[in-house]
């Protein structure tokens, strides 16, 4: 499960809680959030553009 927010701070908290409280092993925080994602040139989708967006996790 991946967590992302604008800067990465709230998603860090959410991913930490999920990891520690649920016992899930595959928890990811997108460091730097959507700001970093966009600055790195990764694709984004706006609501209504696609029915789903499936990006492979490494």
TORMAR-312946 format. One record per atom (N, C-alpha, C): residue in one letter; x, y, z. Coordinates in steps of 0.001 Angstrom, whole numbers, plus 524288, in hexadecimal, padded with zeros to 5 digits. Atoms other than C-alpha are relative to their C-alpha. Example, Ala and Ser with C-alpha at 12.3 -4.5 7.8 and 13.67 -1.06 7.14 Angstrom:
! residues 2
a8037A7FB5A80000 a8300C7EE6C81E78 a80384804B080000 s7FCCC7FB5A7FFC4 s835667FBDC81BE4 s7FCFE80442802DA 
//
This chain:
! residues 58
x8034B7FB8F80000 x800008000080000 x80389804C580000 x7FCDE7FB3D80056 x8059A80D407FC4C x7FCED804A580201 x802577FB397FDF9 x802DD81A0B8032E x802C8804A67FD91 x7FDC47FB4E80244 x804D3827547FCED x7FCB3804B18019F x802A37FB0F7FEFD x801828355680086 x8031D8042F7FD22 x7FD5F7FBDF802E4 x80623842857FBAA x805E08003C80118 x7FA797FF5F7FEA6 x813128432780314 x8029F7FB05801FA x7FDDA804E07FDF3 x814C7835718088E x7FFB47FF85805E7 x800288002F7FA44 x812F6838F8816E8 x7FB537FCFD80218 x804B0802C07FE25 x804F883466818F6 x8000C7FA4F7FE4D x7FFCA8056D801D2 x8073082848810BF x804037FCDE80317 x7FC40802B17FCA1 x8130D8250181924 x7FD5A7FE30804FC x802E5801707FB4B x80A5E8252C82527 x7FC377FB937FEDB x803D3804038015D x7FFD081D3481E65 x802977FAC17FEEC x7FD62804F08013A x809588131981931 x8026E7FD91804E0 x7FDD8802097FB18 x80FFB811E58267F x7FBD07FD6D80350 x80452802457FD00 x802F580FA382D21 x7FE367FADD7FDA1 x801C0804CB8029C x7FEE48059C82307 x803E37FB94800E3 x7FBEE803EF7FF4C x80BCF7FE7582420 x800097FDEA80597 x7FF8C801927FA85 x80C137FE4C832F1 x7FB047FDB98024E x804D6801C17FD99 x7FDBD7FC3583604 x7FD6F7FB6C7FD31 x802AA80425802E3 x7F96C7F30682B3F x803697FB3A7FF27 x7FC7A8045780107 x805737EA9A829AA x800E77FF057FA36 x7FF198009B805A0 x805227EC6881AED x805D78009B7FED9 x7FA747FFD880151 x8126A7EA32814C1 x80130803AA7FB6B x7FF0E7FCEA804B9 x810FA7F149807B6 x7FD86805638006D x801E57FAB67FF3D x80EF27FF4980C25 x8041B803C17FDF1 x7FC5E7FC6180286 x8150480A4F80456 x7FE3580597800FA x800F77FA657FFC6 x81605818DF806D7 x802E1802687FB5E x7FD887FD578046E x818A78210C7FAB2 x802BD804D180235 x7FCE47FBD27FDA8 x823A9829B27FFCD x7FFB3804E87FC98 x8007A7FB14802D7 x82197837DD7FBFD x7FAA1801007FDD8 x805717FF6680196 x81359835877F884 x7FF2F801137FA3B x8014D7FEF08057B x80CAB839BE7EC17 x80369804527FDC4 x7FC7A7FBE3801DD x81581845AA7EB4B x804E17FD947FD9D x7FB558029E80200 x8218183D0A7E9AF x7FEA57FC9D7FB4B x801BC8036980447 x81A018338B7E0F6 x7FFAD803187FAE4 x800A37FCB8804A4 x8167183E687D771 x80537802447FE3B x7FAE37FDC68015D x823F3844BF7D804 x803A07FC097FD6D x7FCDC8041E8026C x829FF837A87D444 x7FDD67FE4E7FAB4 x802308011A8051E x82130837097C860 x7FCC97FB0B7FFA5 x8033A804B380015 x8193D82B427CC6F x7FA72801637FE54 x805407FED680208 x80B9882A097C68B x7FC0D8011380458 x804617FEF57FC79 x7FF9782F727CD2D x7FAF57FF847FCE1 x8051C8005F8027F x7F13482DA17CA57 x7FC3F8037980306 x803FF7FCD67FD81 x7E618836F47CD09 x7FAF37FCE180032 x804EF802CA7FF64 x7D8F4832327D1AB x7FCE5800447FAF3 x803298004C804B3 x7D0D982DA77C62D x803147FEE37FB0F x7FCE480107804B0 x7DC4682BF37BCB5 x800537FA317FEC4 x7FF8C805A4800A9 x7DD8381D497BED3 x7FC857FD52803F4 x80319802FF7FC43 x7D53E812ED7C51F x8035D7FDF580477 x7FC5E801BD7FBF7 x7E12580E0B7CC93 x80580801417FE34 x7FA7B7FF268013C x7EFBC810177CD35 x803067FBCB802F4 x7FD10804357FD80 x7F83E804447CFE4 x805C3800BC7FEE0 x7FA5A7FF7980080 x806948071B7D23D x802847FB63802C9 x7FD82804787FD70 x80F4F7FB7A7D51A x80359801BA8049E x7FC9C7FF037FB87 x815CA7FB4E7E276 x804E07FCB67FF7A x7FB05802E580076 x823FB7F7597E2DC x801257FCFE804D8 
//
